[in-house]
Amino acid sequence: MQNIPPQVQAMLGQLESYQQQLQLVIQQKQKVQADLNEAKKALEEIEKLTDDAVIYKTVGTLIVKTTKEKALQELKEKVETLEVRLNALNRQEQKINEKIKELTQKIQAALRPPTAG
């Protein structure tokens, strides 16, 4: 790194920071996607039940009885919230990827030997 100009070293540091941000976003996305799949599966199962079916849900460390209607409403809201979050994370991932691509090009241009004209 001694031969690398200070401005390029700074760009490399920024690139590393973007890559770490990208990893965090990807991890968050995976978690949200897993939660979304689970909520959709639960919604699917509850929709199959009769209206008078006995349904239990967890609230913290407790398990409480609820109605099919309430369970459906809560799960639909959860799915909607998770989809919004997933879309936000997708946009964030895209922006970071664009920044990484742009910065990588700047670094490559800065390290390219000047051509004699």
N, C-alpha and C positions, 0 to 999 in steps of 0.2 A: 504493500500500500504506500511505500515511500515515493514511488514514481508517479503516483496518481495525484493530479492537481486537487487542491483543497475543495474547489467547487464540486468536483466529481465525487469526492469522498462524502460531501454533504448530500449529494443526490443519492448516493448508495445507501446512506443512512436513512434517508426518506423512503427509498424503495423498500428497505427492510421493514420499516414501520408500516407501510401500506400492506406488505405481505402478511404481517402479523394481524393487522385489522381484518384482512380478507379471511384468514384462518378462523378468527373469532366469529365473523359473520356466517361462515360456512357451518361452524359448529352450532350456532344459534338456529340456523335454517334447518339443520338436521333434527334438532330437538323439536322445533315447531312443527315440522312435517310429521314426525312420529306422533306428537300429540294430536295433530289434525286427523291422521289416519285412525287413531284410537277413538277419537270423538265421533268420526263418521261411522265407524264400525258399531259403536254403542248405539248411535242414532238408528242405524239400520235394524239392529236387533230389537230395540224398543218399539219401532214402528210395526214390527211383526206381532207384537203382543196385543191381547184384547184390551179394551178400554178400562176394564176393572182389574187388570193384572196388578199384583203387589210388586212394587219396585222399591229397591233400597239404593241409597247413594251414600257415599262417604263425605263427611263434613269434618275436616281435620282428622281427629282420631276416633270420631264417632261414626256409626252407621245409622242413618235415619230413613224412615219410610217416606215415600213421596208418591205422587200420582203420575200416571203416564203423561198427562197433559203438561204438568210442571217439568217433568224430566225431559220431554221433547223440547219444550221452550228453552230450557237451560242449555241443552246440548246444541240446539240450532244457533243460539247466541254465541256459544263457545266456538262452534265451527266458523261462524262469521268473523269473530274476533281473530281467530287463528289464521284465517285466509287473508285478512287485512295485514296482519303481522308478517305473514309469509311474503306477500307482495312487496311490502316495505323492505324486507330483507333482500329480496331479489333485486330491487332497484339499487339498494346500497351495494350489493355485490357487483352489479354492473358498473356503477360509478367507480368503485375501487379498482376494478379490472381495467377500466379506461385510463385511470391515473397511472396504474402500473405500466401499461403499454406505452403511454406518452412519456413517462419518465425513463423507461428502458430505452426508448428511441433517442432521447436527449443524451443519455449516458453513452450510448453507442456512438452517437455523432461527436461527442466531446472526446472520446478515446480514439476516434478514427484519425490516423495520421494525416496531416494536411497534404493536399496534392499540389504539386508544382504546376503553376498555370502558365 
